């Protein structure tokens, strides 16, 4: 008999949200945003509003429907089983793509600490695979082991951003606004802001993290909404200030070609030792984020298998209560995507992976906003002016973010989501056969 699982409290649930949001993106994003200039600031402002509205939607769903089964349950109750599968499958694919990008970013910063790693052929992919499978082993030991790693890495990862924000304020105080690019009439455009929003939204993916394993959180109706809003708000503030400071204060050509932009920003003022410390924190941050997303990609397929929309062996758990089959499958898929990404070069490969992750993740966000609108209409969730406004803003923002992801990423994302449809039908057919006549 499998022993009862220990559950997350407020701090571990909040650490899961912060840890999954503040991961590789905030360390690598300045390189991708550098070309957008002041458009990145506009994109961040809109992303901040849109992400917090999405977070409020998830918080209210968790508060009023704690027994729904998390994000998958919200979609199933609000839009039907088929739509719930597509949203949840899109989220799983998003996590697999994100895990590949996170791993690449972590190894990229690791080369800053160990230069020989970047100079040795095939060494980065080997290290990346070792990290993926090492953290999968941690998650196979159960929720408490995964949660302990998440708490420790969350504390460490916030340290460099205190330094980045402090250094940015100090430089502005002494050098003034001349340190920033000139702001003129042509510096901001709709196309530029739309292109940047696909990247900035990726940096906020994870706002739903506490609701995905909702049955693994104690006192979920109270803790999940609180952890969602606290974790999302803290992560947004840190991410906006840190990424904009690095993207705008370093020369565009320097930050755009940097393998470790945050580390280079610190090193320009405080030297290589400080830059190395930031690189260390970045490695911890990326791999802590990877740990959190591995946990999610283990738990969500279990909920889908229990709803008979994935084959039953996805819900197999080991003696520690960890979803063994889904964790191992996730590690295999993430490993394949990581090796595929290493066929591309530098920031372009990373950006491509994260835009696919954004596009596929948006399916879940869009479906959950539609679901909460239906719940308010039929009375399952109390209607309020604030929730109606947040739902409308979240819906419009999600649609705009689809556009900002770009047609190439949308095409790949649509193909990957559609690939899950035959699996769904096979699982449903097997479930119908299992029902006694």
C-alpha positions in Angstrom: 0.0 0.0 0.0 1.4 3.4 -1.0 1.9 5.7 2.1 0.0 9.0 2.1 2.0 11.8 0.5 3.2 14.8 2.5 1.7 18.0 1.1 3.1 21.5 0.3 2.4 24.4 2.6 2.3 28.1 1.8 6.1 28.6 1.5 6.7 25.6 -0.7 3.8 26.4 -2.9 5.0 30.0 -3.2 8.5 28.7 -3.9 7.1 26.5 -6.7 5.5 29.6 -8.3 8.6 31.9 -7.9 10.9 29.0 -8.8 9.1 28.2 -12.0 8.7 31.9 -13.1 12.2 33.1 -12.2 14.3 30.5 -14.0 16.3 30.7 -17.2 14.3 33.5 -18.8 15.3 36.3 -16.5 18.9 35.4 -16.9 18.8 34.9 -20.7 16.0 37.2 -21.7 18.1 40.4 -21.9 19.9 39.0 -24.9 16.7 38.4 -26.7 15.2 41.8 -25.7 18.2 43.9 -26.6 17.2 44.3 -30.2 13.7 45.6 -29.2 15.0 48.5 -27.2 12.2 50.5 -25.5 9.6 48.2 -27.0 10.7 45.7 -24.4 9.7 48.1 -21.6 6.2 48.5 -23.2 5.9 44.7 -23.6 6.9 44.2 -20.0 4.3 46.7 -18.8 1.5 45.0 -20.7 2.8 41.5 -19.7 2.8 42.6 -16.0 -0.9 43.6 -16.3 -1.9 40.6 -18.3 0.0 38.1 -16.2 -1.4 39.4 -12.9 -4.9 39.2 -14.4 -4.2 35.6 -15.4 -2.9 34.9 -11.9 -6.1 36.4 -10.4 -8.2 34.2 -12.7 -6.3 31.1 -11.5 -6.4 32.2 -7.9 -10.2 32.7 -8.0 -10.7 29.3 -9.7 -8.6 27.6 -7.0 -10.5 29.5 -4.2 -14.0 28.6 -5.4 -13.3 25.2 -7.0 -10.7 23.6 -4.9 -11.8 20.1 -5.7 -11.8 20.5 -9.5 -8.4 18.9 -9.9 -6.3 22.0 -10.8 -6.0 23.6 -14.2 -7.1 20.4 -16.1 -10.2 20.2 -13.9 -11.1 23.8 -14.6 -11.0 23.3 -18.3 -12.8 20.0 -18.2 -15.7 21.4 -16.1 -15.8 24.6 -18.1 -15.2 23.5 -21.7 -15.6 19.8 -21.9 -13.2 16.9 -22.0 -11.8 17.4 -25.5 -10.8 21.0 -24.9 -9.4 20.2 -21.5 -7.2 17.6 -23.1 -5.9 20.0 -25.7 -5.2 22.7 -23.1 -3.5 20.2 -20.7 -1.6 18.5 -23.5 -0.5 21.9 -24.8 0.8 22.7 -21.3 2.7 19.5 -21.1 4.3 20.1 -24.5 5.1 23.7 -23.3 6.8 22.3 -20.2 8.9 19.9 -22.3 10.0 22.7 -24.6 10.6 25.0 -21.7 12.7 22.4 -19.9 14.9 22.1 -23.0 15.4 25.9 -23.0 16.0 26.0 -19.3 18.6 23.3 -19.5 20.4 25.0 -22.3 20.5 28.3 -20.4 21.8 26.6 -17.3 24.6 24.9 -19.2 25.3 28.2 -21.0 25.9 30.0 -17.7 27.9 27.0 -16.4 30.4 27.6 -19.3 31.0 31.0 -17.7 32.2 29.2 -14.6 33.9 26.3 -16.4 35.2 27.7 -19.7 36.6 24.3 -20.7 33.1 23.0 -20.8 32.2 25.3 -23.7 35.4 24.5 -25.5 35.0 20.7 -25.4 33.0 19.3 -28.2 29.8 17.5 -27.1 30.4 18.4 -23.4 27.4 20.8 -23.1 24.8 18.2 -24.4 26.2 15.5 -22.1 26.1 17.8 -19.1 22.5 18.9 -20.0 21.4 15.3 -20.2 23.0 14.5 -16.8 21.2 17.4 -15.2 17.8 16.4 -16.7 18.1 12.8 -15.5 19.6 13.8 -12.1 16.6 16.1 -11.3 14.2 13.4 -12.6 15.8 11.1 -10.0 15.2 13.8 -7.3 11.5 14.0 -8.3 11.2 10.2 -8.2 12.0 10.4 -4.5 8.7 12.2 -3.8 7.2 15.7 -3.3 9.2 16.6 -0.2 12.6 15.9 -1.9 11.5 18.0 -4.9 10.1 20.7 -2.6 13.3 21.0 -0.6 15.3 21.5 -3.7 12.8 24.1 -4.9 12.9 26.1 -1.6 16.7 26.2 -1.5 17.2 27.2 -5.2 14.5 29.9 -4.9 16.4 31.6 -2.1 19.7 31.4 -4.0 18.3 32.6 -7.3 16.9 35.9 -5.9 20.4 37.0 -4.7 21.8 38.2 -8.0 18.7 40.2 -8.8 19.1 42.2 -5.6 22.6 42.9 -6.9 21.4 43.8 -10.4 18.6 46.1 -9.2 21.0 47.8 -6.7 23.7 48.3 -9.3 21.1 49.7 -11.8 19.8 52.2 -9.3 23.4 53.2 -8.4 24.4 53.7 -12.0 21.3 55.8 -12.7 22.0 57.9 -9.6 25.5 58.6 -10.7 25.2 58.6 -14.5 21.6 59.7 -15.0 19.3 58.8 -17.9 22.1 59.2 -20.4 23.0 55.6 -19.6 19.8 54.5 -21.4 19.2 54.5 -25.2 17.5 57.7 -26.5 13.7 57.6 -26.4 12.3 59.1 -29.6 9.1 58.9 -31.7 10.2 55.9 -33.6 11.6 54.0 -30.7 8.3 52.3 -29.9 6.0 50.5 -32.4 3.1 48.0 -32.3 5.1 45.4 -34.2 8.1 45.8 -31.9 6.1 45.5 -28.7 4.2 42.5 -30.1 7.4 40.8 -31.0 8.8 41.4 -27.5 5.7 40.3 -25.7 6.2 36.7 -26.9 9.5 36.7 -25.0 8.4 38.6 -21.9 5.3 36.4 -21.4 7.6 33.4 -21.4 9.4 35.0 -18.4 6.1 34.9 -16.6 5.1 31.3 -17.5 4.5 29.4 -14.2 1.9 31.7 -12.7 -0.4 28.6 -12.7 2.2 26.4 -11.0 0.4 26.1 -7.6 -2.9 25.2 -9.2 -1.5 22.3 -11.4 -0.6 20.0 -8.4 -3.5 21.5 -6.3 -4.2 18.1 -4.7 -0.6 18.2 -3.4 -1.2 21.4 -1.5 -2.6 21.5 2.0 -5.6 23.8 2.7 -5.7 24.4 -1.1 -8.6 26.9 -1.1 -6.6 29.3 1.0 -3.0 28.5 0.2 -3.2 28.1 -3.6 -4.7 31.6 -4.3 -2.3 33.3 -1.9 0.8 31.5 -3.2 -0.3 32.3 -6.8 -0.7 36.0 -6.2 2.3 36.5 -3.9 4.6 34.4 -6.1 3.5 36.1 -9.4 3.7 39.6 -8.1 7.2 39.2 -6.6 8.4 37.4 -9.7 7.0 40.1 -12.1 8.7 43.0 -10.2 12.1 41.3 -10.0 12.0 40.1 -13.7 10.9 43.5 -15.1 13.6 45.6 -13.4 16.4 43.1 -13.8 15.9 42.3 -17.5 15.2 45.9 -18.6 18.3 47.1 -16.7 20.6 44.7 -18.4 19.0 45.0 -21.9 19.1 48.8 -21.9 22.2 49.6 -19.9 24.7 47.4 -21.8 25.6 48.1 -25.4 23.1 46.3 -27.7 25.7 44.4 -29.6 27.3 43.2 -26.3 24.2 42.0 -24.6 22.7 40.5 -27.8 25.7 38.2 -28.2 26.3 37.4 -24.6 26.0 33.8 -23.3 25.6 35.2 -19.7 24.1 38.7 -20.0 23.3 39.2 -16.3 26.7 38.0 -15.2 28.4 40.3 -17.8 26.3 43.3 -16.5 27.6 42.7 -12.9 31.1 42.1 -14.1 31.4 45.5 -15.9 31.1 47.3 -12.6 32.2 44.8 -9.9 34.7 42.6 -11.7 34.9 39.0 -12.8 34.6 37.5 -9.3 31.2 39.1 -8.8 30.2 38.1 -12.3 31.2 34.5 -11.5 29.1 34.5 -8.4 26.1 35.7 -10.5 26.8 32.9 -13.0 26.7 30.4 -10.1 23.4 31.8 -9.0 22.1 31.6 -12.5 23.1 27.9 -12.8 21.3 27.2 -9.5 18.3 29.2 -10.7 17.9 27.5 -14.0 18.3 24.0 -12.5 15.9 24.9 -9.7 13.3 26.0 -12.3 13.9 22.8 -14.2 13.3 20.8 -11.0 9.9 22.6 -10.6 8.8 22.0 -14.2 9.8 18.4 -14.0 7.5 18.1 -11.0 4.6 19.6 -13.0 5.2 17.5 -16.1 5.0 14.5 -13.7 1.7 15.5 -12.0 -0.4 16.8 -14.8 -0.3 13.6 -17.0 -1.5 11.7 -13.9 -4.6 13.9 -13.7 -5.2 13.4 -17.4 -4.7 9.6 -17.1 -7.2 9.5 -14.2 -9.7 11.3 -16.4 -8.9 8.6 -19.0 -7.6 11.0 -21.6 -4.1 9.5 -21.5 -3.2 5.8 -21.2 -3.6 4.4 -17.7 0.1 3.7 -17.2 0.8 7.4 -17.0 -0.7 7.4 -13.5 1.6 4.7 -12.1 3.3 5.9 -8.9 6.3 4.4 -7.0 6.6 3.7 -3.3 7.4 7.4 -2.6 4.1 8.5 -4.3 6.0 10.0 -7.3 4.4 9.6 -10.8 7.1 7.3 -12.1 5.9 6.7 -15.7 5.1 10.3 -16.5 8.4 11.5 -15.0 10.4 9.0 -17.1 8.5 9.8 -20.3 9.0 13.6 -19.6 12.8 13.0 -19.2 13.0 11.1 -22.4 11.1 13.8 -24.4 13.0 16.7 -22.8 16.3 15.0 -23.6 15.3 14.6 -27.3 14.2 18.2 -27.5 17.4 19.4 -25.8 19.6 17.4 -28.3 17.5 18.9 -31.2 18.0 22.4 -29.8 21.8 21.9 -29.6 21.8 21.6 -33.4 21.1 25.3 -33.5 23.4 28.1 -32.3 23.3 30.3 -29.2 20.4 32.7 -28.4 18.5 31.8 -31.6 18.0 28.2 -30.4 17.0 29.3 -27.0 14.5 31.9 -28.3 13.0 29.4 -30.7 12.5 26.9 -27.8 10.9 29.4 -25.5 8.5 30.8 -28.2 7.2 27.3 -28.9 6.8 26.9 -25.1 4.9 30.2 -24.9 2.6 29.4 -27.9 1.6 25.9 -26.5 1.2 27.2 -23.0 -1.2 29.9 -24.1 -3.8 27.2 -25.0 -4.2 26.5 -21.3 -4.4 30.2 -20.4 -7.0 30.9 -23.1 -9.2 27.9 -22.2 -9.1 28.7 -18.4 -10.2 32.3 -19.0 -13.1 31.0 -21.1 -13.9 28.5 -18.4 -14.1 31.1 -15.6 -16.4 33.2 -17.8 -18.7 30.3 -18.1 -18.5 29.6 -14.4 -19.5 33.2 -13.6 -22.4 32.9 -16.0 -23.8 29.7 -14.4 -23.0 30.7 -10.8 -20.3 28.2 -10.0 -17.9 31.1 -9.4 -19.3 34.4 -7.9 -19.3 37.2 -10.3 -17.5 40.5 -9.4 -16.4 43.6 -11.3 -12.8 42.8 -10.6 -13.0 39.2 -11.8 -14.9 40.2 -14.9 -12.4 42.8 -15.8 -9.4 40.5 -15.1 -11.0 37.8 -17.2 -11.5 40.1 -20.1 -8.0 41.5 -19.9 -6.5 38.0 -19.6 -8.4 36.8 -22.7 -7.3 39.8 -24.9 -3.7 39.5 -23.6 -3.6 35.8 -24.3 -4.8 36.3 -27.9 -2.3 39.1 -28.4 0.5 36.9 -27.1 -0.4 34.3 -29.6 0.2 36.9 -32.3 3.5 38.0 -30.7 4.8 34.4 -30.6 5.3 34.5 -34.4 4.0 32.3 -37.2 6.9 29.8 -37.1 6.5 29.1 -33.4 2.7 29.0 -33.7 3.0 26.5 -36.6 5.3 24.2 -34.5 3.2 24.6 -31.5 0.0 23.7 -33.3 1.6 20.6 -34.8 2.8 19.4 -31.4 -0.6 20.0 -29.8 -2.3 18.3 -32.6 0.0 15.3 -32.3 -1.7 14.6 -28.9 -5.1 14.2 -30.4 -4.7 10.6 -31.7 -3.4 9.7 -28.2 -6.5 11.1 -26.7 -8.8 9.1 -28.9 -6.8 5.9 -28.3 -7.1 6.5 -24.5 -10.8 7.2 -24.8 -11.4 4.1 -26.9 -9.5 1.9 -24.4 -11.6 3.5 -21.5 -14.9 2.7 -23.3 -13.8 -0.9 -23.8 -12.9 -1.2 -20.1 -16.5 -0.2 -19.1 -18.5 -3.4 -18.5 -21.6 -3.8 -20.7 
